[in-house]
Amino acid sequence: MSSDAIVELAGVTKRFGRTLAVDNVSFSVERGEFCTLLGPSGCGKTTLLRMIAGFEFPDTGDVRIAGRSCLDQPAHRRNLAMVFQGYALFPHKTVLQNVMFGLRMRKMGSAAEIAAWASGALSMVGLEDLGDRRPQELSGGQQQRVALARALVLKPEVLLLDEPLGALDLKLRKAMRYELKRLQHTTGITTIYVTHDQDEAMSMSDKVVVLNHGSLEQVGHPEDIYRAPRSAFVGDFIGESNVLPGTVTEPLPAGRLRVRLDGLTGIAVARQTDQGKPLHPGDRVSLLVRAEHVRVAVAPSGEGDWFAGEVIERSFLGAISRLYMKAEGSDRVLIADLTGIPPPWAEPSTKVHFTWAADDGIAYVSENSLPGEQPS
């Protein structure tokens, strides 16, 4: 663990009855980082956040804050602040009284100081003129800002956010991503954020912790995780990807492989992910290709192994056009993202060919799990 780590989890495991919610998870969060716990529903991210907060305790492993184990500390002694998805504002109190509440409970100053600090926190989130209103008189985005102000005014070492944007509409959610990141930059507060939304994680985070079935899949900078996913699950969960089962036919130099893909006529070349396990002919793999790396044409051209298929649907998404294609002789559907307006030939029933560069296909050993329904 880094000497700059403010939060450290070491071998943390948590069960609820017979359900394994968190399985031997270790990672650290540096002081001043914006770290996101990302994964599908039921992957253990909220349980991890609650163990950091002190609302749950691990069965095994340790949770350390500022270098000291906090397993003997209840939540109110950890100098953390948490913002919940439902905001948990008091409806009978004014906005200012809501923000003052934690300061009063902790007896952190005189009445005049508490009022001044609370007013300053409301100014920080742009609500300085709404202190006398009740929460029900505010929009969802304004209520979220009040909850943030109530947390920030306590000057915690770490701010914990449990899917705080989940109740907002898409446009407001995008605006609040910017506001949250701006506040985090302004205050310099270490932030741990829980979400299942990959766009939130990728756009806001300094570090992303990807979880699946209670286990840690990968930790890293968003760009590193996107460009070099360590498992087929990570590659498929983050971004739009095609995951194609196949069999290795021949190892090639420089970490490349020839792979015969199930249901596709032809052989693909891919690179093997660095998993410390060389692949050999006959090994089963999952080959991942991002949608933006799939090239599509009416007729094959240039180098590469081309596969025949047919366009079955298309979607215009503004910056990109997404094609859904069925491979020839197979029910397998692939997606390709093309820049801008779709070409005139990109209509359903059009016969096409598709390919990708060798280094844009990544082969993973087949035991890597793929996204699916998770127990809650």
C-alpha positions in Angstrom: 0.0 0.0 0.0 1.2 3.5 -0.8 2.5 5.7 2.0 0.2 8.5 0.7 -3.0 6.3 1.1 -5.7 7.8 3.3 -8.0 4.8 3.0 -6.7 1.2 2.7 -8.7 -2.0 2.5 -6.6 -5.2 3.1 -8.1 -8.6 2.3 -11.6 -7.5 3.2 -14.3 -10.2 3.1 -18.0 -9.9 4.1 -20.8 -12.4 4.1 -24.5 -11.9 4.8 -25.7 -15.3 5.8 -24.7 -17.7 3.0 -24.2 -14.8 0.5 -20.6 -13.8 -0.1 -20.9 -10.0 -0.7 -17.2 -9.0 -0.7 -14.4 -11.5 -1.4 -10.9 -10.8 -0.3 -10.7 -7.2 -1.7 -7.6 -5.0 -1.3 -7.0 -1.5 -2.7 -6.0 1.9 -1.5 -7.2 5.5 -2.1 -4.6 8.3 -2.1 -5.1 11.6 -0.3 -7.0 14.0 -2.6 -8.1 11.3 -5.1 -11.5 10.9 -6.6 -11.9 7.1 -6.5 -15.0 5.3 -8.0 -16.2 1.8 -7.0 -17.8 0.6 -10.3 -19.7 -2.5 -11.1 -23.2 -4.1 -11.8 -25.9 -4.3 -9.1 -25.0 -6.7 -6.4 -21.2 -6.6 -7.0 -20.3 -5.5 -3.5 -19.5 -1.8 -4.1 -22.1 -0.4 -1.6 -21.1 -3.0 1.0 -17.4 -1.8 0.7 -18.5 1.8 1.1 -20.5 1.0 4.2 -17.5 -0.9 5.7 -15.3 2.2 5.1 -18.0 4.4 6.7 -18.4 2.1 9.7 -22.0 1.0 9.1 -20.8 -2.6 8.4 -17.7 -4.5 9.6 -15.7 -7.1 7.7 -15.7 -10.7 8.7 -12.0 -10.8 7.9 -9.4 -8.2 6.7 -8.8 -4.7 7.8 -10.0 -1.1 7.0 -7.4 1.6 7.7 -7.9 5.3 7.6 -4.8 7.5 7.7 -2.7 4.5 8.4 -4.7 3.3 11.4 -7.1 0.4 11.6 -10.6 1.7 12.3 -12.4 -1.6 13.0 -12.7 -0.5 16.6 -14.2 2.8 15.7 -18.0 3.4 15.1 -19.1 5.5 12.2 -19.4 8.8 14.1 -15.7 8.6 15.2 -14.1 8.1 11.7 -14.2 11.7 10.5 -15.9 10.7 7.3 -19.1 12.1 5.7 -21.5 10.2 3.6 -24.1 11.3 1.0 -26.8 8.8 0.3 -28.8 8.3 -2.9 -31.9 9.5 -1.3 -30.1 12.5 0.3 -31.8 11.9 3.7 -32.6 15.5 4.3 -34.9 16.5 7.2 -38.2 17.7 5.6 -39.2 19.7 8.7 -36.0 21.7 8.8 -34.9 24.5 6.5 -32.0 24.1 4.1 -29.7 26.0 6.5 -30.8 24.0 9.5 -30.1 20.8 7.5 -26.6 21.9 6.8 -26.1 23.0 10.5 -27.3 19.7 11.9 -24.1 17.7 11.8 -22.1 20.6 13.3 -24.5 21.0 16.1 -24.6 17.2 16.9 -20.8 17.2 17.0 -20.7 20.4 19.0 -18.1 21.8 16.6 -18.4 25.5 17.4 -20.6 28.3 18.8 -24.0 29.0 17.4 -22.7 31.9 15.5 -19.7 29.9 14.1 -22.0 27.0 13.1 -24.4 29.4 11.2 -21.5 31.1 9.4 -19.9 27.8 8.4 -23.2 26.4 7.2 -23.8 29.6 5.1 -20.3 29.2 3.6 -21.0 25.6 2.7 -24.2 26.7 0.9 -22.3 29.3 -1.0 -19.8 26.7 -2.1 -22.6 24.7 -3.7 -24.4 27.8 -5.1 -27.4 27.8 -2.8 -26.6 30.8 -0.6 -30.0 32.4 -1.3 -32.1 29.3 -0.5 -31.2 28.7 3.2 -34.7 29.5 4.4 -36.5 27.0 2.1 -37.6 23.5 3.0 -36.1 20.5 1.1 -39.5 19.8 -0.6 -39.4 23.2 -2.2 -36.2 22.4 -4.0 -35.5 20.5 -7.2 -33.7 17.2 -7.1 -30.4 18.7 -8.1 -30.7 21.4 -5.4 -31.5 18.8 -2.8 -28.4 16.9 -3.9 -26.3 20.1 -3.4 -27.8 20.5 0.1 -26.7 17.0 1.0 -23.2 17.7 -0.3 -23.0 21.0 1.7 -24.1 19.1 4.8 -21.3 16.6 4.3 -18.6 19.1 3.3 -19.2 21.5 6.2 -18.0 18.8 8.6 -14.5 19.0 6.9 -14.2 15.2 6.8 -11.0 13.5 5.8 -13.0 11.4 3.2 -16.3 12.1 1.5 -18.3 9.0 0.6 -21.0 9.1 -2.1 -23.4 6.2 -2.6 -24.9 6.7 -6.1 -25.9 10.3 -5.3 -27.1 11.0 -8.9 -29.3 8.0 -9.4 -32.6 9.9 -8.9 -31.8 12.7 -11.3 -32.7 12.9 -15.0 -30.0 12.4 -17.6 -29.3 16.0 -18.4 -29.2 17.1 -14.7 -27.1 14.0 -13.9 -24.5 15.1 -16.5 -24.5 18.7 -15.1 -24.0 17.4 -11.6 -21.0 15.3 -12.6 -19.3 18.5 -13.5 -20.3 20.2 -10.3 -19.2 17.2 -8.1 -15.8 17.1 -9.8 -15.4 20.9 -9.5 -16.2 20.8 -5.8 -13.8 18.0 -5.3 -11.0 19.9 -7.1 -11.9 23.1 -5.2 -11.8 21.4 -1.8 -9.2 18.8 -2.4 -11.2 16.3 -0.4 -10.6 12.6 -0.9 -13.7 11.2 -2.4 -15.0 7.6 -2.8 -17.9 7.4 -5.1 -20.2 4.4 -5.8 -21.9 3.9 -9.2 -23.0 1.3 -11.7 -22.8 4.0 -14.5 -19.6 3.6 -16.5 -19.9 7.1 -18.0 -19.9 8.6 -14.5 -16.9 6.6 -13.5 -14.9 7.3 -16.6 -15.6 11.1 -16.7 -15.1 11.9 -13.0 -12.5 9.6 -11.5 -8.7 9.6 -10.9 -9.0 5.9 -10.0 -11.6 3.3 -10.8 -12.1 0.1 -8.8 -14.0 -2.4 -11.0 -15.9 -5.1 -9.0 -17.8 -8.2 -10.1 -19.5 -10.8 -7.9 -17.8 -9.4 -4.8 -14.3 -9.7 -6.3 -11.9 -7.0 -7.5 -11.4 -7.2 -11.2 -9.1 -4.2 -11.9 -7.9 -1.0 -10.3 -6.5 1.9 -12.3 -6.8 5.2 -14.1 -10.0 5.3 -16.3 -7.9 5.5 -19.5 -5.7 2.5 -18.6 -8.8 0.4 -17.7 -10.4 1.3 -21.0 -7.4 0.7 -23.2 -6.0 -2.4 -21.3 -8.9 -4.2 -19.6 -7.5 -7.1 -17.6 -10.5 -9.4 -18.1 -13.2 -9.9 -20.6 -15.7 -8.8 -17.9 -14.0 -5.4 -17.6 -13.7 -4.9 -21.3 -17.3 -5.8 -21.9 -18.7 -3.8 -18.9 -16.8 -0.6 -19.7 -17.5 0.7 -23.2 -19.4 -1.0 -26.1 -17.6 -4.2 -27.1 -18.0 -7.5 -28.9 -17.0 -10.6 -26.9 -16.6 -13.6 -29.2 -15.8 -17.1 -28.0 -13.2 -19.0 -29.9 -10.3 -21.5 -29.9 -6.6 -20.7 -30.3 -5.2 -22.3 -33.5 -1.6 -20.9 -33.4 0.6 -18.7 -31.2 2.4 -16.0 -33.1 5.4 -13.7 -32.3 5.0 -10.6 -30.2 2.2 -12.0 -28.0 -0.2 -12.5 -30.8 -2.5 -15.5 -31.5 -4.6 -16.9 -34.3 -8.1 -17.6 -33.1 -10.9 -19.5 -34.8 -14.1 -17.8 -33.7 -17.2 -19.8 -33.1 -19.8 -19.3 -35.8 -17.6 -17.1 -38.0 -15.9 -18.3 -41.1 -12.2 -17.4 -41.0 -9.3 -16.9 -38.6 -8.8 -13.8 -36.5 -5.5 -12.5 -35.2 -5.5 -11.0 -31.7 -3.1 -10.1 -28.9 -3.1 -11.9 -25.6 -3.7 -10.0 -22.4 -0.9 -10.1 -19.8 -2.3 -12.8 -17.5 0.9 -14.7 -16.9 -0.6 -17.8 -18.6 0.6 -18.5 -22.2 -2.1 -19.8 -24.5 -1.6 -22.8 -26.7 -3.5 -24.4 -29.7 -6.8 -25.8 -28.5 -7.2 -23.4 -25.6 -10.6 -21.7 -25.3 -10.6 -17.9 -25.3 -13.0 -14.9 -25.3 -11.9 -12.4 -27.9 -12.9 -8.8 -27.1 -13.1 -6.1 -29.8 -14.4 -2.6 -29.0 -17.2 -1.4 -31.3 -15.3 1.6 -32.5 -12.4 -0.7 -33.7 -14.7 -2.7 -36.0 -14.2 -1.7 -39.7 -17.1 -2.2 -42.0 -17.2 -2.1 -45.8 -19.4 -3.5 -48.6 -16.3 -5.3 -50.0 -13.0 -6.3 -48.3 -10.2 -3.9 -48.9 -6.7 -3.7 -47.6 -5.0 -6.0 -45.1 -6.6 -8.1 -42.4 -9.0 -11.0 -42.0 -12.4 -10.0 -43.2 -15.6 -11.7 -42.2 -18.9 -11.7 -44.1 -22.1 -10.5 -42.6 -25.3 -8.6 -43.0 -26.6 -5.3 -41.5 -29.7 -6.0 -39.4 -30.2 -2.6 -37.7 -28.6 0.8 -37.3 -28.9 3.6 -34.8 -27.9 7.3 -35.3 -26.5 8.5 -32.0 -25.2 11.9 -33.1 -21.4 11.6 -32.9 -21.6 8.0 -34.0 -23.7 5.6 -36.0 -24.1 2.2 -34.6 -24.5 -0.8 -36.9 -25.8 -4.2 -35.7 -24.6 -7.0 -37.9 -25.2 -10.7 -38.1 -22.2 -12.8 -39.1 -22.7 -15.0 -42.1 -23.9 -18.5 -41.2 -24.3 -17.6 -37.6 -26.9 -16.0 -35.2 -24.1 -14.0 -33.6 -24.7 -10.2 -33.6 -21.8 -7.8 -33.6 -21.9 -4.0 -33.2 -19.7 -1.5 -35.0 -19.6 2.3 -34.2 -18.9 4.5 -37.2 -18.1 8.2 -36.9 -20.8 10.6 -37.9 -23.7 10.1 -40.3 -24.1 6.5 -41.5 -22.9 5.8 -45.0 -25.7 5.4 -47.6 -25.1 1.6 -47.9 -25.6 1.0 -44.2 -29.2 -0.2 -44.4 -30.8 -3.3 -43.0 -30.3 -6.4 -45.3 -27.1 -5.0 -46.8 -24.4 -7.6 -47.3 -21.1 -6.3 -45.7 -17.7 -7.4 -44.6 -16.1 -6.5 -41.3 -12.6 -6.7 -39.7 -10.4 -5.2 -37.0 -6.7 -4.6 -36.6 -4.8 -7.4 -35.0 -3.9 -5.4 -31.9 -7.5 -4.3 -31.4 -8.6 -7.8 -30.6 -7.7 -9.0 -27.1 -7.9 -12.7 -26.2 -8.7 -13.7 -22.6 -8.7 -17.2 -21.2 -12.4 -18.4 -21.3 -12.9 -18.7 -17.5 -13.1 -14.9 -17.3 -16.7 -14.1 -16.4 -18.9 -11.8 -18.4 -21.5 -9.3 -17.2 -24.9 -10.7 -16.2 -27.6 -10.5 -13.7 -26.2 -10.3 -10.1 -27.9 -11.2 -6.8 -28.9 -8.1 -4.9 
